[in-house]
Amino acid sequence: MNIVKNDIDSLNAEISISVTPADYETKVTDALKKAQRQISMPGFRPGKVPVGLVKKQYGTQILVDELNKLLDSTIYNYIQENNIEILGNPLPKDQAKVDFENQKDFEFIYQVGLAPKFNVDLNDKHTFTYKTVKIDDELVEKYVKDVKRNFGKPLNPKVAGEKDVVFVDINELDEKGNIKPGGIFKSTSISYERLKNEEAKTKVLGVKKEDKLVLNVNALYDNALDKSVSLGIDKESAEIINCDLQLIVKNIARLEDAELNQELFDKVYGEGKVTSEEEFRNKIREELGLMFNADADKFLRTEVENNLVDKTNIQLPDSFLKRWLLMANEKPITQEELEKDYPNYSKSMKWKLIENKIIKDNDIKVEADEAKEEAKAFIKSEYARYGQQATEEDLEKISKDILSKEKEAQRIFENLYSKKVLDLIKEKCTLQTKEVSYEDFFKA
């Protein structure tokens, strides 16, 4: 077998593979024998079909299959052994039709896109804005209120207030104010805070169980979608409906905020971990800092990506990559769709090349133990979302399961590499810290 690489330019190459019978005959013979053992034909016992008959009927397809296997392994081994950095995968070049039935010697040509050569010099001349949130007393108080609400106590007051939900039975009325036979009947709920019509708010505020009130449907709901969902009618009917509704109050629900006391502290942070309101607020302040630090890193990463992609002169084998994307995409895409999406793909590819270059130049590594701890941290956060705590046994078992899955493990390792790259950028480049309010932090 003879393999030759021909560089078209700095970003494109062709790899020619010449194959002779000595390269494939043994593999084809073995494949024919295997097929012989598996094929059934009328007039022959299973496994006893003559090899010549098998070859006559299936020989060409077996030859093609074995050549494809041979070519795949050969070209990838060649690329690996010669440290050729490619983008995408090799693509077979359009050639004259191959006569598999009569040819003995074959030549196959593959087109490859080559990774560009470039340098990334991280130093203090690179300046990035590091946006952080000002965690003031007002922001802490906002989150204290959220915690009190989340751990609140459900009540059923006798009289509806401004923060209550009122459960009602709704009946459609006719022009005379009587319940309409066959009209709308629905059990639903009304939140005072979501009502926009002043008449509706006035009538709902202060109602008691079994009270009856009459409201026009358009006073109760301000758009067709709300009418459709709440009353169980189709959208077309909701668009034109204009009638009075009788509401009978069946229940009133209220979520009373939890008190700032030891019971709440224990529920949120565990028994005895926080013992005063001051400690509670400081703990929230600390958690907000960690939460917004993660968001600050996301904003910084976006700025770094945009900046380095713009300033680093990276050329891609665009024509090759477009052809590869058309062939490799799981869902068929049109040329028009490809041209529209390609700039984003190109930018993403350039950043990945830059990130990999930084990793290689600075010998950044991620160890298995680090991946395990990252998996555990992810599991802890998922448990915390539902107010639960994972045991060490849970963490060990689930993290092992996550890392045993190729895609999950790859995601964790890639996240860790990205974090280490960002840490290196923070260390080597100039960061201009800009503290902003919570409202301004999430503005573009």
Secondary structure, 3 states (H helix, E strand, C coil): CEEEEEECCCCEEEEEEEECHHHHHHHHHHHHHHHHHHCCCCCCCCCCCCHHHHHHHHHHHHHHHHHHHHHHHHHHHHHHHCCCCEEEEEEECCCCCCCCCCCCCEEEEEEEEECCCCCCCCCCCCEEEEEEECCCHHHHHHHHHHHHHHCCEEECCCECCCCCEEEEEEEEECCCCCECCCCCEEEEEEEHHHCCCHHHHHHHCCCECCCEEEEEHHHHCCCHHHHHHHHCCCHHHHHHCCCEEEEEEEEEEEEECCCCCHHHHHHHHCCCCCCCHHHHHHHHHHHHHHHHHHHHHHHHHHHHHHHHHHHCCCCCCHHHHHHHHHHHCCCCCCHHHHHHHHHHHHHHHHHHHHHHHHHHHCCCCCCHHHHHHHHHHHHHHHHHHCCCCCCHHHHHHHHHHHHCCHHHHHHHHHHHHHHHHHHHHHHHCEEEEEEECHHHHCCC
